[in-house]
Amino acid sequence: MTLGKVSLSAFGFYGALFEIAIIIYILVASLAGLYHSVPQLRPVKQDTDMTKIIYNCGVSVILSSALPVLCRILGE
């Protein structure tokens, strides 16, 4: 199998590291924007009920599923 032997980036190893950094930045920016626009979802230490925890887990799953598609659409 040749899966994983060739980098998808034209710049090799450093290009792949740059793409990973861009993806992490987009993830953090998406989470910060979400919690800024919907402050009711923001968890509070020692005072978060189970419903908020479940909503936050659902948001994390949705963002992690949509993030690779978003990065491909943006051209990374």
Distance bins in CASP14 RR format, pairs under 12 A and 6 or more apart:
PFRMAT RR
TARGET T0000
AUTHOR 0000-0000-0000
RMODE 2
METHOD distances of the structure
MODEL  1
4 16 0 0 0 0 0 1 0 0 0 0 0
6 12 0 0 0 0 1 0 0 0 0 0 0
6 13 0 0 0 0 0 1 0 0 0 0 0
6 16 0 0 0 0 0 1 0 0 0 0 0
7 13 1 0 0 1 0 0 0 0 0 0 0
7 14 0 0 0 0 1 0 0 0 0 0 0
7 15 1 0 0 1 0 0 0 0 0 0 0
7 16 1 0 1 0 0 0 0 0 0 0 0
7 17 0 0 0 0 0 1 0 0 0 0 0
7 18 0 0 0 0 0 1 0 0 0 0 0
7 19 0 0 0 0 1 0 0 0 0 0 0
7 20 0 0 0 0 0 1 0 0 0 0 0
8 15 0 0 0 0 1 0 0 0 0 0 0
8 16 1 0 0 1 0 0 0 0 0 0 0
8 18 0 0 0 0 0 1 0 0 0 0 0
8 19 1 0 0 1 0 0 0 0 0 0 0
8 20 0 0 0 0 0 1 0 0 0 0 0
8 68 0 0 0 0 0 1 0 0 0 0 0
8 71 0 0 0 0 0 1 0 0 0 0 0
8 72 0 0 0 0 0 1 0 0 0 0 0
8 75 0 0 0 0 0 1 0 0 0 0 0
8 76 0 0 0 0 1 0 0 0 0 0 0
9 15 1 0 1 0 0 0 0 0 0 0 0
9 16 1 0 1 0 0 0 0 0 0 0 0
9 17 0 0 0 0 1 0 0 0 0 0 0
9 18 1 0 0 1 0 0 0 0 0 0 0
9 19 1 0 1 0 0 0 0 0 0 0 0
9 20 0 0 0 0 1 0 0 0 0 0 0
9 21 0 0 0 0 0 1 0 0 0 0 0
9 22 0 0 0 0 0 1 0 0 0 0 0
9 75 0 0 0 0 0 1 0 0 0 0 0
9 76 0 0 0 0 1 0 0 0 0 0 0
10 16 0 0 0 0 0 1 0 0 0 0 0
10 18 0 0 0 0 0 1 0 0 0 0 0
10 19 0 0 0 0 0 1 0 0 0 0 0
10 76 0 0 0 0 0 1 0 0 0 0 0
11 17 0 0 0 0 1 0 0 0 0 0 0
11 18 1 0 0 1 0 0 0 0 0 0 0
11 19 0 0 0 0 1 0 0 0 0 0 0
12 18 0 0 0 0 1 0 0 0 0 0 0
12 19 0 0 0 0 1 0 0 0 0 0 0
13 19 0 0 0 0 0 1 0 0 0 0 0
13 20 0 0 0 0 0 1 0 0 0 0 0
14 20 0 0 0 0 0 1 0 0 0 0 0
14 21 0 0 0 0 0 1 0 0 0 0 0
15 21 0 0 0 0 1 0 0 0 0 0 0
15 22 0 0 0 0 1 0 0 0 0 0 0
15 76 0 0 0 0 0 1 0 0 0 0 0
16 22 0 0 0 0 0 1 0 0 0 0 0
16 23 0 0 0 0 0 1 0 0 0 0 0
16 76 0 0 0 0 0 1 0 0 0 0 0
17 23 0 0 0 0 0 1 0 0 0 0 0
17 24 0 0 0 0 0 1 0 0 0 0 0
18 24 0 0 0 0 0 1 0 0 0 0 0
18 25 0 0 0 0 0 1 0 0 0 0 0
18 76 0 0 0 0 1 0 0 0 0 0 0
19 25 0 0 0 0 0 1 0 0 0 0 0
19 26 0 0 0 0 0 1 0 0 0 0 0
19 68 0 0 0 0 0 1 0 0 0 0 0
19 71 1 0 0 1 0 0 0 0 0 0 0
19 72 0 0 0 0 0 1 0 0 0 0 0
19 74 0 0 0 0 0 1 0 0 0 0 0
19 75 0 0 0 0 1 0 0 0 0 0 0
19 76 1 0 1 0 0 0 0 0 0 0 0
20 26 0 0 0 0 0 1 0 0 0 0 0
20 27 0 0 0 0 0 1 0 0 0 0 0
20 67 0 0 0 0 0 1 0 0 0 0 0
20 68 0 0 0 0 0 1 0 0 0 0 0
20 71 0 0 0 0 0 1 0 0 0 0 0
20 76 0 0 0 0 1 0 0 0 0 0 0
21 27 0 0 0 0 0 1 0 0 0 0 0
21 28 0 0 0 0 0 1 0 0 0 0 0
21 71 0 0 0 0 0 1 0 0 0 0 0
21 76 0 0 0 0 0 1 0 0 0 0 0
22 28 0 0 0 0 0 1 0 0 0 0 0
22 29 0 0 0 0 0 1 0 0 0 0 0
22 67 0 0 0 0 0 1 0 0 0 0 0
22 68 0 0 0 0 0 1 0 0 0 0 0
22 70 0 0 0 0 0 1 0 0 0 0 0
22 71 1 0 0 1 0 0 0 0 0 0 0
22 72 0 0 0 0 0 1 0 0 0 0 0
22 74 0 0 0 0 1 0 0 0 0 0 0
22 75 0 0 0 0 1 0 0 0 0 0 0
22 76 1 0 1 0 0 0 0 0 0 0 0
23 29 0 0 0 0 0 1 0 0 0 0 0
23 30 0 0 0 0 0 1 0 0 0 0 0
23 63 0 0 0 0 0 1 0 0 0 0 0
23 64 0 0 0 0 0 1 0 0 0 0 0
23 66 0 0 0 0 0 1 0 0 0 0 0
23 67 1 0 0 1 0 0 0 0 0 0 0
23 68 1 0 0 1 0 0 0 0 0 0 0
23 69 0 0 0 0 0 1 0 0 0 0 0
23 70 0 0 0 0 1 0 0 0 0 0 0
23 71 1 0 1 0 0 0 0 0 0 0 0
23 72 0 0 0 0 0 1 0 0 0 0 0
23 74 0 0 0 0 0 1 0 0 0 0 0
23 75 0 0 0 0 0 1 0 0 0 0 0
23 76 1 0 0 1 0 0 0 0 0 0 0
24 30 0 0 0 0 0 1 0 0 0 0 0
24 31 0 0 0 0 0 1 0 0 0 0 0
24 64 0 0 0 0 0 1 0 0 0 0 0
24 67 0 0 0 0 1 0 0 0 0 0 0
24 71 0 0 0 0 0 1 0 0 0 0 0
24 76 0 0 0 0 0 1 0 0 0 0 0
25 31 0 0 0 0 0 1 0 0 0 0 0
25 32 0 0 0 0 0 1 0 0 0 0 0
25 67 0 0 0 0 0 1 0 0 0 0 0
25 71 0 0 0 0 0 1 0 0 0 0 0
25 74 0 0 0 0 0 1 0 0 0 0 0
25 76 0 0 0 0 0 1 0 0 0 0 0
26 32 0 0 0 0 0 1 0 0 0 0 0
26 33 0 0 0 0 0 1 0 0 0 0 0
26 63 0 0 0 0 1 0 0 0 0 0 0
26 64 0 0 0 0 0 1 0 0 0 0 0
26 66 0 0 0 0 0 1 0 0 0 0 0
26 67 1 0 0 1 0 0 0 0 0 0 0
26 68 0 0 0 0 0 1 0 0 0 0 0
26 69 0 0 0 0 0 1 0 0 0 0 0
26 70 1 0 0 1 0 0 0 0 0 0 0
26 71 1 0 0 1 0 0 0 0 0 0 0
26 72 0 0 0 0 0 1 0 0 0 0 0
26 73 0 0 0 0 0 1 0 0 0 0 0
26 74 0 0 0 0 1 0 0 0 0 0 0
26 75 0 0 0 0 0 1 0 0 0 0 0
26 76 0 0 0 0 1 0 0 0 0 0 0
27 33 0 0 0 0 0 1 0 0 0 0 0
27 34 0 0 0 0 0 1 0 0 0 0 0
27 59 0 0 0 0 0 1 0 0 0 0 0
27 60 0 0 0 0 1 0 0 0 0 0 0
27 63 1 0 0 1 0 0 0 0 0 0 0
27 64 1 0 0 1 0 0 0 0 0 0 0
27 65 0 0 0 0 0 1 0 0 0 0 0
27 66 0 0 0 0 0 1 0 0 0 0 0
27 67 1 0 1 0 0 0 0 0 0 0 0
27 68 0 0 0 0 0 1 0 0 0 0 0
27 70 0 0 0 0 1 0 0 0 0 0 0
27 71 0 0 0 0 1 0 0 0 0 0 0
28 34 0 0 0 0 0 1 0 0 0 0 0
28 35 0 0 0 0 0 1 0 0 0 0 0
28 63 0 0 0 0 0 1 0 0 0 0 0
28 67 0 0 0 0 0 1 0 0 0 0 0
29 35 0 0 0 0 0 1 0 0 0 0 0
29 36 0 0 0 0 0 1 0 0 0 0 0
29 63 0 0 0 0 0 1 0 0 0 0 0
29 67 0 0 0 0 0 1 0 0 0 0 0
29 70 0 0 0 0 0 1 0 0 0 0 0
30 36 0 0 0 0 0 1 0 0 0 0 0
30 37 0 0 0 0 0 1 0 0 0 0 0
30 59 0 0 0 0 1 0 0 0 0 0 0
30 60 0 0 0 0 0 1 0 0 0 0 0
30 62 0 0 0 0 0 1 0 0 0 0 0
30 63 1 0 1 0 0 0 0 0 0 0 0
30 64 0 0 0 0 0 1 0 0 0 0 0
30 66 0 0 0 0 1 0 0 0 0 0 0
30 67 1 0 0 1 0 0 0 0 0 0 0
30 70 0 0 0 0 1 0 0 0 0 0 0
30 71 0 0 0 0 0 1 0 0 0 0 0
31 37 0 0 0 0 0 1 0 0 0 0 0
31 38 0 0 0 0 0 1 0 0 0 0 0
31 41 0 0 0 0 0 1 0 0 0 0 0
31 42 0 0 0 0 0 1 0 0 0 0 0
31 43 0 0 0 0 0 1 0 0 0 0 0
31 56 0 0 0 0 1 0 0 0 0 0 0
31 59 0 0 0 0 1 0 0 0 0 0 0
31 60 0 0 0 0 1 0 0 0 0 0 0
31 62 0 0 0 0 0 1 0 0 0 0 0
31 63 1 0 0 1 0 0 0 0 0 0 0
31 64 0 0 0 0 0 1 0 0 0 0 0
31 67 0 0 0 0 0 1 0 0 0 0 0
32 38 0 0 0 0 0 1 0 0 0 0 0
32 39 0 0 0 0 0 1 0 0 0 0 0
32 42 0 0 0 0 0 1 0 0 0 0 0
32 63 0 0 0 0 0 1 0 0 0 0 0
33 39 0 0 0 0 0 1 0 0 0 0 0
33 41 0 0 0 0 0 1 0 0 0 0 0
33 42 0 0 0 0 0 1 0 0 0 0 0
33 59 0 0 0 0 0 1 0 0 0 0 0
33 63 0 0 0 0 0 1 0 0 0 0 0
34 40 0 0 0 0 0 1 0 0 0 0 0
34 41 1 0 0 1 0 0 0 0 0 0 0
34 42 0 0 0 0 1 0 0 0 0 0 0
34 55 0 0 0 0 0 1 0 0 0 0 0
34 56 0 0 0 0 1 0 0 0 0 0 0
34 58 0 0 0 0 0 1 0 0 0 0 0
34 59 1 0 0 1 0 0 0 0 0 0 0
34 60 0 0 0 0 0 1 0 0 0 0 0
34 62 0 0 0 0 1 0 0 0 0 0 0
34 63 1 0 0 1 0 0 0 0 0 0 0
34 66 0 0 0 0 0 1 0 0 0 0 0
35 41 1 0 0 1 0 0 0 0 0 0 0
35 42 1 0 1 0 0 0 0 0 0 0 0
35 43 0 0 0 0 1 0 0 0 0 0 0
35 44 0 0 0 0 0 1 0 0 0 0 0
35 52 0 0 0 0 0 1 0 0 0 0 0
35 55 0 0 0 0 0 1 0 0 0 0 0
35 56 0 0 0 0 1 0 0 0 0 0 0
35 59 0 0 0 0 1 0 0 0 0 0 0
35 60 0 0 0 0 0 1 0 0 0 0 0
35 63 0 0 0 0 0 1 0 0 0 0 0
36 42 0 0 0 0 1 0 0 0 0 0 0
37 59 0 0 0 0 0 1 0 0 0 0 0
38 52 0 0 0 0 0 1 0 0 0 0 0
38 55 0 0 0 0 1 0 0 0 0 0 0
38 56 0 0 0 0 0 1 0 0 0 0 0
38 59 0 0 0 0 1 0 0 0 0 0 0
39 52 0 0 0 0 0 1 0 0 0 0 0
40 48 0 0 0 0 0 1 0 0 0 0 0
40 49 0 0 0 0 0 1 0 0 0 0 0
40 51 0 0 0 0 0 1 0 0 0 0 0
40 52 0 0 0 0 1 0 0 0 0 0 0
40 55 0 0 0 0 1 0 0 0 0 0 0
40 56 0 0 0 0 0 1 0 0 0 0 0
40 59 0 0 0 0 0 1 0 0 0 0 0
41 48 0 0 0 0 0 1 0 0 0 0 0
41 49 0 0 0 0 0 1 0 0 0 0 0
41 51 0 0 0 0 0 1 0 0 0 0 0
41 52 1 0 0 1 0 0 0 0 0 0 0
41 53 0 0 0 0 0 1 0 0 0 0 0
41 54 0 0 0 0 0 1 0 0 0 0 0
41 55 1 0 1 0 0 0 0 0 0 0 0
41 56 1 0 0 1 0 0 0 0 0 0 0
41 57 0 0 0 0 0 1 0 0 0 0 0
41 58 0 0 0 0 0 1 0 0 0 0 0
41 59 1 0 0 1 0 0 0 0 0 0 0
41 60 0 0 0 0 0 1 0 0 0 0 0
42 48 0 0 0 0 1 0 0 0 0 0 0
42 52 0 0 0 0 1 0 0 0 0 0 0
42 53 0 0 0 0 0 1 0 0 0 0 0
42 55 0 0 0 0 0 1 0 0 0 0 0
42 56 0 0 0 0 1 0 0 0 0 0 0
42 59 0 0 0 0 0 1 0 0 0 0 0
43 49 0 0 0 0 1 0 0 0 0 0 0
43 50 0 0 0 0 0 1 0 0 0 0 0
43 51 0 0 0 0 0 1 0 0 0 0 0
43 52 1 0 0 1 0 0 0 0 0 0 0
43 53 1 0 0 1 0 0 0 0 0 0 0
43 54 0 0 0 0 0 1 0 0 0 0 0
43 55 0 0 0 0 1 0 0 0 0 0 0
43 56 1 0 0 1 0 0 0 0 0 0 0
43 57 0 0 0 0 0 1 0 0 0 0 0
43 59 0 0 0 0 0 1 0 0 0 0 0
43 60 0 0 0 0 0 1 0 0 0 0 0
44 52 0 0 0 0 1 0 0 0 0 0 0
44 53 0 0 0 0 0 1 0 0 0 0 0
44 56 0 0 0 0 0 1 0 0 0 0 0
47 53 0 0 0 0 0 1 0 0 0 0 0
48 54 0 0 0 0 0 1 0 0 0 0 0
48 55 0 0 0 0 0 1 0 0 0 0 0
48 56 0 0 0 0 1 0 0 0 0 0 0
48 57 0 0 0 0 0 1 0 0 0 0 0
49 55 0 0 0 0 0 1 0 0 0 0 0
49 56 0 0 0 0 0 1 0 0 0 0 0
50 56 0 0 0 0 0 1 0 0 0 0 0
50 57 0 0 0 0 0 1 0 0 0 0 0
51 57 0 0 0 0 0 1 0 0 0 0 0
51 58 0 0 0 0 0 1 0 0 0 0 0
52 58 0 0 0 0 0 1 0 0 0 0 0
52 59 0 0 0 0 0 1 0 0 0 0 0
53 59 0 0 0 0 0 1 0 0 0 0 0
53 60 0 0 0 0 0 1 0 0 0 0 0
54 60 0 0 0 0 0 1 0 0 0 0 0
54 61 0 0 0 0 0 1 0 0 0 0 0
55 61 0 0 0 0 0 1 0 0 0 0 0
55 62 0 0 0 0 0 1 0 0 0 0 0
56 62 0 0 0 0 0 1 0 0 0 0 0
56 63 0 0 0 0 0 1 0 0 0 0 0
57 63 0 0 0 0 0 1 0 0 0 0 0
57 64 0 0 0 0 0 1 0 0 0 0 0
58 64 0 0 0 0 1 0 0 0 0 0 0
58 65 0 0 0 0 1 0 0 0 0 0 0
58 66 0 0 0 0 0 1 0 0 0 0 0
59 65 0 0 0 0 0 1 0 0 0 0 0
59 66 0 0 0 0 0 1 0 0 0 0 0
60 66 0 0 0 0 0 1 0 0 0 0 0
60 67 0 0 0 0 0 1 0 0 0 0 0
61 67 0 0 0 0 0 1 0 0 0 0 0
62 69 0 0 0 0 0 1 0 0 0 0 0
62 70 0 0 0 0 0 1 0 0 0 0 0
63 69 0 0 0 0 0 1 0 0 0 0 0
63 70 0 0 0 0 1 0 0 0 0 0 0
64 70 0 0 0 0 0 1 0 0 0 0 0
64 71 0 0 0 0 0 1 0 0 0 0 0
66 72 0 0 0 0 0 1 0 0 0 0 0
66 73 0 0 0 0 0 1 0 0 0 0 0
67 73 0 0 0 0 0 1 0 0 0 0 0
67 74 0 0 0 0 0 1 0 0 0 0 0
67 76 0 0 0 0 0 1 0 0 0 0 0
68 74 0 0 0 0 0 1 0 0 0 0 0
68 75 0 0 0 0 0 1 0 0 0 0 0
68 76 0 0 0 0 1 0 0 0 0 0 0
69 75 0 0 0 0 0 1 0 0 0 0 0
69 76 0 0 0 0 0 1 0 0 0 0 0
70 76 0 0 0 0 1 0 0 0 0 0 0
END
